[in-house]
Amino acid sequence: MNNVRLWISHNTGALIAVGLFLVLYIFYSSLHPRGFTTDLFVQNSNEALALIFVSMAQTMVVILGGIDLSVGSLMTLVNAAASELVIGSGGQIVLGMVLCLLIGAAGGLLNGLIIVYGRLQPIVVTLATGAVFTGCALLIRPTPGGEVDGDLSWVATNALAELPATYGWWDGNPPGWFELISGIPMPIVILVAVILVVWLPYRNSELGRGSYAIGSNEAAAYMSGVRINRSKLAAYTLSGLFAGLAGLYFAIQTGSGNADPIQAGTYTLNSIAAVVIGGASLFGGSGGAIGTIFGVMVLRSITFCFRVVDTDSIVGFLANPLLQPMFEGLILVIAVTLGAARAFSVKNRLNMFR
């Protein structure tokens, strides 16, 4: 029982995000004409996945106690690169995707090297590198365009059933067990694969535990034998990898590239809000990818709800597309403020990490 209570206390923010998402999404689906259907799930998961990956990138840095202002720009750089690389034969497509992820990881590693060995503040370094990433993206893609393999775009943005249908597996007659899972959106499959292959192994590794220790108390972590520099570099490199995944998927989703600085800034802002809504502390040492995922879904569900509001109802003004950015901005401010307010409710800062 004590273990359950301890687990709940450590994951209160994430559990609140899960509950809030369920309430908002059930409300949205109940009002939508295609509510609770596979088509709607596919559409919504497509709209959320890129932001989920960007927010996971932000989570890596927030756990360390910093903020990364370059994740949206790095996503944009990879998006522009993908519009040039992810095309051609099967081998060329795979190579292009690998190169895109390497660009993302290299960008994150660059941030880590400057911060660790330059002994500079993350928010300052990533503000500067974000401008560099945006400039590189504009060099690659000065105007929106490019191309991504059409079959890959179709498969990655639809239900799992399209995978064998597109590539001719099983001669059009999939086995019975596949029929049970064929309606799962491919974005969900991709996300689960990334969590199982990347996040969970990192979270349970020495480097992952070290990043939490650094965020809680860097001096104490050093005295306890944590390899500070190595853990930080690993966290920033993984952050870049997640940003690369976001840019790659965004290119696959849209079938093109777009080096848009405004879009990059919007994704960065939303990633910070999603991390806080997901239960992470901006002081570091707490949070995780799972909570962040539901933090993103809360943000997206709010946007979804705006779409189904009856314009003739008492809250019909929410359906005005000109006013929606203002309401979304207010929600983000409130979310971040509530996340930071916890710091003022404790007498001892160490209580933040208990």
Kinemage of the C-alpha trace (Angstrom):
@kinemage 1
@onewidth
@group {chain A} dominant
@subgroup {mainchain}
@vectorlist {calphas} color= white
{ca met a 1} P 0.000 0.000 0.000
{ca asn a 2} L 2.819 2.383 0.868
{ca asn a 3} L 4.464 1.656 -2.477
{ca val a 4} L 1.218 2.486 -4.279
{ca arg a 5} L 0.867 5.755 -2.403
{ca leu a 6} L 4.473 6.645 -3.160
{ca trp a 7} L 3.983 5.853 -6.848
{ca ile a 8} L 0.831 7.996 -6.971
{ca ser a 9} L 2.551 10.907 -5.220
{ca his a 10} L 5.446 10.756 -7.698
{ca asn a 11} L 3.105 10.604 -10.695
{ca thr a 12} L 0.289 12.891 -9.602
{ca gly a 13} L 0.837 15.343 -12.449
{ca ala a 14} L 0.867 12.621 -15.086
{ca leu a 15} L -2.272 11.015 -13.643
{ca ile a 16} L -4.067 14.360 -13.703
{ca ala a 17} L -3.034 14.782 -17.346
{ca val a 18} L -4.421 11.332 -18.177
{ca gly a 19} L -7.737 12.123 -16.473
{ca leu a 20} L -8.026 15.536 -18.118
{ca phe a 21} L -7.270 14.056 -21.533
{ca leu a 22} L -9.949 11.380 -21.133
{ca val a 23} L -12.558 13.956 -20.118
{ca leu a 24} L -11.724 16.307 -22.994
{ca tyr a 25} L -11.405 13.630 -25.644
{ca ile a 26} L -14.608 11.831 -24.676
{ca phe a 27} L -16.406 15.182 -24.796
{ca tyr a 28} L -14.924 15.896 -28.226
{ca ser a 29} L -15.678 12.452 -29.651
{ca ser a 30} L -19.242 12.495 -28.337
{ca leu a 31} L -19.936 15.693 -30.284
{ca his a 32} L -18.022 14.775 -33.432
{ca pro a 33} L -20.051 13.180 -36.271
{ca arg a 34} L -17.386 10.451 -36.621
{ca gly a 35} L -16.711 10.148 -32.916
{ca phe a 36} L -15.082 6.961 -31.547
{ca thr a 37} L -14.226 5.689 -35.036
{ca thr a 38} L -10.905 4.483 -36.427
{ca asp a 39} L -10.848 7.304 -38.971
{ca leu a 40} L -11.079 9.926 -36.235
{ca phe a 41} L -8.425 8.218 -34.106
{ca val a 42} L -6.080 8.125 -37.098
{ca gln a 43} L -6.658 11.791 -37.876
{ca asn a 44} L -6.124 12.914 -34.289
{ca ser a 45} L -3.029 10.797 -33.728
{ca asn a 46} L -1.520 12.199 -36.920
{ca glu a 47} L -2.029 15.717 -35.638
{ca ala a 48} L -0.425 14.911 -32.302
{ca leu a 49} L 2.607 12.729 -33.071
{ca ala a 50} L 5.056 15.419 -34.234
{ca leu a 51} L 4.329 17.525 -31.149
{ca ile a 52} L 4.665 14.431 -28.965
{ca phe a 53} L 8.180 13.788 -30.264
{ca val a 54} L 9.174 17.455 -29.878
{ca ser a 55} L 7.820 17.443 -26.321
{ca met a 56} L 9.710 14.238 -25.529
{ca ala a 57} L 12.829 16.064 -26.731
{ca gln a 58} L 12.013 18.914 -24.351
{ca thr a 59} L 11.454 16.436 -21.529
{ca met a 60} L 15.047 15.204 -21.726
{ca val a 61} L 16.348 18.707 -21.010
{ca val a 62} L 13.708 19.636 -18.426
{ca ile a 63} L 14.624 16.541 -16.405
{ca leu a 64} L 18.155 17.984 -16.196
{ca gly a 65} L 16.724 21.280 -14.935
{ca gly a 66} L 17.045 23.244 -18.187
{ca ile a 67} L 14.889 24.420 -21.072
{ca asp a 68} L 15.684 23.778 -24.730
{ca leu a 69} L 14.596 26.571 -27.064
{ca ser a 70} L 16.002 24.814 -30.117
{ca val a 71} L 13.805 21.710 -30.330
{ca gly a 72} L 11.335 23.289 -32.753
{ca ser a 73} L 14.137 24.659 -34.927
{ca leu a 74} L 15.935 21.307 -34.982
{ca met a 75} L 12.668 19.649 -35.946
{ca thr a 76} L 12.350 22.160 -38.796
{ca leu a 77} L 15.904 21.457 -39.969
{ca val a 78} L 15.260 17.709 -40.107
{ca asn a 79} L 11.920 18.338 -41.799
{ca ala a 80} L 13.678 20.309 -44.537
{ca ala a 81} L 16.380 17.648 -44.904
{ca ala a 82} L 13.799 14.850 -45.095
{ca ser a 83} L 12.082 16.556 -48.018
{ca glu a 84} L 15.313 16.045 -49.955
{ca leu a 85} L 16.475 12.672 -48.611
{ca val a 86} L 13.440 10.412 -48.052
{ca ile a 87} L 12.732 9.559 -51.672
{ca gly a 88} L 13.890 6.985 -54.220
{ca ser a 89} L 14.345 3.230 -53.895
{ca gly a 90} L 13.730 1.311 -50.697
{ca gly a 91} L 17.378 1.424 -49.694
{ca gln a 92} L 17.614 5.139 -50.430
{ca ile a 93} L 14.529 5.830 -48.346
{ca val a 94} L 15.905 3.906 -45.355
{ca leu a 95} L 19.269 5.648 -45.701
{ca gly a 96} L 17.549 9.033 -45.916
{ca met a 97} L 15.565 8.352 -42.734
{ca val a 98} L 18.722 7.285 -40.908
{ca leu a 99} L 20.526 10.433 -42.046
{ca cys a 100} L 17.627 12.570 -40.813
{ca leu a 101} L 17.787 10.974 -37.373
{ca leu a 102} L 21.564 11.413 -37.314
{ca ile a 103} L 21.122 15.119 -38.086
{ca gly a 104} L 18.741 15.399 -35.143
{ca ala a 105} L 21.062 13.507 -32.783
{ca ala a 106} L 24.047 15.576 -33.947
{ca gly a 107} L 22.146 18.791 -33.269
{ca gly a 108} L 21.322 17.631 -29.762
{ca leu a 109} L 24.911 16.533 -29.176
{ca leu a 110} L 26.122 19.956 -30.315
{ca asn a 111} L 23.882 21.585 -27.722
{ca gly a 112} L 25.220 19.242 -25.056
{ca leu a 113} L 28.880 19.830 -25.932
{ca ile a 114} L 28.523 23.609 -25.788
{ca ile a 115} L 26.565 23.511 -22.531
{ca val a 116} L 28.770 20.941 -20.788
{ca tyr a 117} L 32.209 22.084 -21.859
{ca gly a 118} L 31.373 25.758 -22.383
{ca arg a 119} L 29.654 25.839 -18.971
{ca leu a 120} L 26.861 28.003 -20.351
{ca gln a 121} L 23.170 28.161 -19.501
{ca pro a 122} L 21.013 25.816 -21.626
{ca ile a 123} L 18.399 28.466 -22.391
{ca val a 124} L 21.055 30.810 -23.834
{ca val a 125} L 22.880 28.130 -25.825
{ca thr a 126} L 19.732 26.640 -27.317
{ca leu a 127} L 18.407 30.089 -28.226
{ca ala a 128} L 21.566 30.593 -30.291
{ca thr a 129} L 21.719 27.113 -31.812
{ca gly a 130} L 18.021 27.323 -32.607
{ca ala a 131} L 18.733 30.315 -34.831
{ca val a 132} L 21.550 28.350 -36.503
{ca phe a 133} L 19.273 25.358 -37.106
{ca thr a 134} L 16.598 27.605 -38.602
{ca gly a 135} L 19.162 29.222 -40.886
{ca cys a 136} L 20.380 25.824 -42.073
{ca ala a 137} L 16.789 24.748 -42.719
{ca leu a 138} L 16.206 27.856 -44.846
{ca leu a 139} L 19.341 27.098 -46.849
{ca ile a 140} L 18.038 23.611 -47.614
{ca arg a 141} L 14.432 24.627 -48.170
{ca pro a 142} L 14.133 28.404 -48.893
{ca thr a 143} L 10.541 27.845 -50.009
{ca pro a 144} L 8.096 25.077 -49.042
{ca gly a 145} L 8.406 22.041 -51.266
{ca gly a 146} L 10.373 18.879 -51.833
{ca glu a 147} L 9.001 15.375 -51.869
{ca val a 148} L 8.727 12.338 -49.607
{ca asp a 149} L 7.961 8.802 -50.806
{ca gly a 150} L 4.212 8.553 -51.327
{ca asp a 151} L 3.802 4.949 -50.158
{ca leu a 152} L 5.674 5.730 -46.941
{ca ser a 153} L 3.481 8.780 -46.315
{ca trp a 154} L 0.330 6.760 -46.893
{ca val a 155} L 1.353 3.892 -44.619
{ca ala a 156} L 2.677 6.065 -41.782
{ca thr a 157} L -0.418 8.251 -41.588
{ca asn a 158} L -3.175 5.641 -41.784
{ca ala a 159} L -4.319 2.569 -39.897
{ca leu a 160} L -2.055 -0.450 -39.520
{ca ala a 161} L -4.179 -2.291 -42.097
{ca glu a 162} L -2.626 -0.186 -44.873
{ca leu a 163} L 0.868 -1.574 -44.217
{ca pro a 164} L 0.389 -5.036 -45.797
{ca ala a 165} L -2.095 -3.674 -48.319
{ca thr a 166} L 0.399 -1.107 -49.642
{ca tyr a 167} L 3.446 -3.347 -49.788
{ca gly a 168} L 1.648 -6.513 -50.883
{ca trp a 169} L 2.243 -8.658 -47.807
{ca trp a 170} L 0.357 -11.938 -47.422
{ca asp a 171} L -1.117 -11.544 -50.941
{ca gly a 172} L -3.943 -9.439 -49.596
{ca asn a 173} L -5.063 -12.103 -47.091
{ca pro a 174} L -3.581 -11.193 -43.699
{ca pro a 175} L -3.763 -13.746 -40.873
{ca gly a 176} L -6.556 -13.624 -38.326
{ca trp a 177} L -4.443 -12.172 -35.540
{ca phe a 178} L -3.612 -9.164 -37.728
{ca glu a 179} L -7.299 -8.413 -38.224
{ca leu a 180} L -7.551 -7.805 -34.466
{ca ile a 181} L -4.995 -4.994 -34.574
{ca ser a 182} L -5.480 -3.708 -38.115
{ca gly a 183} L -7.488 -0.691 -36.957
{ca ile a 184} L -4.712 0.718 -34.743
{ca pro a 185} L -3.405 4.045 -36.129
{ca met a 186} L 0.163 3.787 -37.426
{ca pro a 187} L 1.215 6.900 -35.455
{ca ile a 188} L 0.322 4.995 -32.278
{ca val a 189} L 2.347 1.987 -33.452
{ca ile a 190} L 5.335 4.251 -34.158
{ca leu a 191} L 5.022 5.941 -30.780
{ca val a 192} L 4.813 2.665 -28.861
{ca ala a 193} L 7.850 1.356 -30.744
{ca val a 194} L 9.867 4.460 -29.834
{ca ile a 195} L 8.863 4.175 -26.168
{ca leu a 196} L 9.818 0.498 -26.001
{ca val a 197} L 13.031 0.756 -28.011
{ca val a 198} L 14.354 4.171 -26.938
{ca trp a 199} L 12.676 5.724 -23.909
{ca leu a 200} L 12.263 2.797 -21.508
{ca pro a 201} L 15.808 1.426 -21.977
{ca tyr a 202} L 17.187 4.936 -21.455
{ca arg a 203} L 14.926 5.595 -18.434
{ca asn a 204} L 16.176 2.431 -16.719
{ca ser a 205} L 19.828 2.856 -17.669
{ca glu a 206} L 22.630 4.362 -15.614
{ca leu a 207} L 22.623 7.449 -17.824
{ca gly a 208} L 18.856 7.878 -17.480
{ca arg a 209} L 18.899 7.591 -13.710
{ca gly a 210} L 21.866 9.944 -13.695
{ca ser a 211} L 19.896 12.635 -15.522
{ca tyr a 212} L 17.187 12.532 -12.843
{ca ala a 213} L 19.840 12.765 -10.141
{ca ile a 214} L 21.433 15.769 -11.853
{ca gly a 215} L 18.086 17.528 -12.132
{ca ser a 216} L 17.334 16.904 -8.470
{ca asn a 217} L 20.701 18.077 -7.142
{ca glu a 218} L 23.737 18.214 -9.402
{ca ala a 219} L 26.240 18.615 -6.569
{ca ala a 220} L 24.824 15.639 -4.679
{ca ala a 221} L 24.781 13.597 -7.894
{ca tyr a 222} L 28.466 14.368 -8.456
{ca met a 223} L 29.355 13.406 -4.891
{ca ser a 224} L 27.412 10.154 -5.379
{ca gly a 225} L 29.541 9.172 -8.348
{ca val a 226} L 27.167 10.098 -11.173
{ca arg a 227} L 29.029 10.794 -14.412
{ca ile a 228} L 27.673 14.292 -14.877
{ca asn a 229} L 29.091 15.150 -18.285
{ca arg a 230} L 28.281 11.779 -19.808
{ca ser a 231} L 24.704 11.844 -18.522
{ca lys a 232} L 24.134 15.367 -19.818
{ca leu a 233} L 25.551 14.577 -23.238
{ca ala a 234} L 23.389 11.468 -23.479
{ca ala a 235} L 20.272 13.432 -22.525
{ca tyr a 236} L 20.919 16.182 -25.079
{ca thr a 237} L 21.752 13.689 -27.812
{ca leu a 238} L 18.525 11.807 -27.107
{ca ser a 239} L 16.669 15.114 -27.119
{ca gly a 240} L 18.032 15.794 -30.589
{ca leu a 241} L 17.023 12.308 -31.713
{ca phe a 242} L 13.433 12.907 -30.601
{ca ala a 243} L 13.405 16.284 -32.366
{ca gly a 244} L 14.702 14.479 -35.446
{ca leu a 245} L 11.868 11.976 -35.205
{ca ala a 246} L 9.421 14.880 -35.049
{ca gly a 247} L 10.874 16.521 -38.145
{ca leu a 248} L 11.020 13.244 -40.051
{ca tyr a 249} L 7.431 12.340 -39.236
{ca phe a 250} L 6.214 15.834 -40.062
{ca ala a 251} L 7.820 15.547 -43.497
{ca ile a 252} L 6.291 12.106 -43.997
{ca gln a 253} L 2.907 13.385 -42.880
{ca thr a 254} L 2.882 16.429 -45.167
{ca gly a 255} L 4.861 14.859 -48.022
{ca ser a 256} L 7.113 17.925 -48.224
{ca gly a 257} L 9.369 20.253 -46.224
{ca asn a 258} L 8.847 23.742 -44.837
{ca ala a 259} L 11.515 25.786 -43.020
{ca asp a 260} L 9.020 27.972 -41.153
{ca pro a 261} L 10.529 29.856 -38.148
{ca ile a 262} L 7.072 30.701 -36.780
{ca gln a 263} L 6.083 27.048 -36.832
{ca ala a 264} L 9.341 26.148 -35.060
{ca gly a 265} L 8.639 28.667 -32.298
{ca thr a 266} L 5.084 27.421 -31.858
{ca tyr a 267} L 6.228 23.821 -31.452
{ca thr a 268} L 8.873 24.874 -28.927
{ca leu a 269} L 6.355 26.815 -26.832
{ca asn a 270} L 3.824 24.008 -26.932
{ca ser a 271} L 6.484 21.456 -25.980
{ca ile a 272} L 7.272 23.352 -22.770
{ca ala a 273} L 3.593 23.561 -21.870
{ca ala a 274} L 3.056 19.860 -22.619
{ca val a 275} L 5.974 18.851 -20.393
{ca val a 276} L 4.596 20.872 -17.486
{ca ile a 277} L 1.028 19.625 -17.976
{ca gly a 278} L 2.448 16.093 -18.046
{ca gly a 279} L 3.733 16.461 -14.488
{ca ala a 280} L 7.370 17.457 -14.936
{ca ser a 281} L 8.928 20.134 -12.746
{ca leu a 282} L 10.748 22.987 -14.444
{ca phe a 283} L 13.268 22.717 -11.598
{ca gly a 284} L 14.309 19.302 -12.940
{ca gly a 285} L 14.534 15.839 -11.459
{ca ser a 286} L 10.985 14.711 -12.231
{ca gly a 287} L 8.692 13.916 -15.129
{ca gly a 288} L 8.951 11.513 -18.015
{ca ala a 289} L 7.938 10.751 -21.569
{ca ile a 290} L 4.653 9.046 -20.653
{ca gly a 291} L 3.342 12.050 -18.741
{ca thr a 292} L 4.507 14.341 -21.542
{ca ile a 293} L 2.577 12.304 -24.115
{ca phe a 294} L -0.646 12.875 -22.211
{ca gly a 295} L 0.292 16.509 -21.703
{ca val a 296} L 0.395 16.840 -25.496
{ca met a 297} L -2.919 15.043 -25.810
{ca val a 298} L -4.490 17.497 -23.357
{ca leu a 299} L -3.314 20.406 -25.506
{ca arg a 300} L -4.480 18.770 -28.704
{ca ser a 301} L -7.829 17.773 -27.167
{ca ile a 302} L -8.465 21.406 -26.243
{ca thr a 303} L -7.923 22.334 -29.883
{ca phe a 304} L -10.115 19.448 -31.003
{ca cys a 305} L -12.930 20.628 -28.725
{ca phe a 306} L -12.881 24.058 -30.353
{ca arg a 307} L -13.823 22.382 -33.645
{ca val a 308} L -17.041 20.846 -32.390
{ca val a 309} L -18.378 23.791 -30.389
{ca asp a 310} L -21.816 24.858 -31.607
{ca thr a 311} L -21.560 28.404 -32.930
{ca asp a 312} L -25.102 29.084 -31.678
{ca ser a 313} L -24.360 27.997 -28.108
{ca ile a 314} L -23.424 30.239 -25.183
{ca val a 315} L -19.736 29.453 -25.808
{ca gly a 316} L -20.049 29.724 -29.577
{ca phe a 317} L -17.347 32.408 -29.645
{ca leu a 318} L -14.827 29.612 -29.032
{ca ala a 319} L -15.503 28.377 -32.559
{ca asn a 320} L -14.179 31.608 -34.039
{ca pro a 321} L -10.843 30.634 -35.671
{ca leu a 322} L -9.548 34.182 -35.213
{ca leu a 323} L -9.955 33.948 -31.442
{ca gln a 324} L -8.730 30.379 -30.947
{ca pro a 325} L -4.979 31.247 -30.905
{ca met a 326} L -5.687 33.693 -28.086
{ca phe a 327} L -7.544 31.060 -26.039
{ca glu a 328} L -4.834 28.486 -26.690
{ca gly a 329} L -2.204 30.987 -25.564
{ca leu a 330} L -4.104 31.703 -22.361
{ca ile a 331} L -4.371 27.989 -21.652
{ca leu a 332} L -0.626 27.572 -22.163
{ca val a 333} L 0.139 30.439 -19.789
{ca ile a 334} L -2.158 28.978 -17.132
{ca ala a 335} L -0.672 25.504 -17.561
{ca val a 336} L 2.905 26.687 -17.183
{ca thr a 337} L 1.977 28.942 -14.258
{ca leu a 338} L 0.276 26.104 -12.390
{ca gly a 339} L 3.258 23.870 -13.037
{ca ala a 340} L 5.652 26.437 -11.587
{ca ala a 341} L 3.349 27.380 -8.692
{ca arg a 342} L 4.313 24.249 -6.792
{ca ala a 343} L 7.668 25.868 -6.020
{ca phe a 344} L 5.938 28.500 -3.900
{ca ser a 345} L 4.040 25.951 -1.814
{ca val a 346} L 7.064 24.266 -0.249
{ca lys a 347} L 9.251 25.537 2.559
{ca asn a 348} L 12.266 23.502 1.546
{ca arg a 349} L 13.225 23.116 -2.115
{ca leu a 350} L 14.274 19.511 -1.446
{ca asn a 351} L 10.589 18.719 -0.919
{ca met a 352} L 10.124 19.255 -4.675
{ca phe a 353} L 11.867 15.945 -5.312
{ca arg a 354} L 10.416 13.751 -2.559
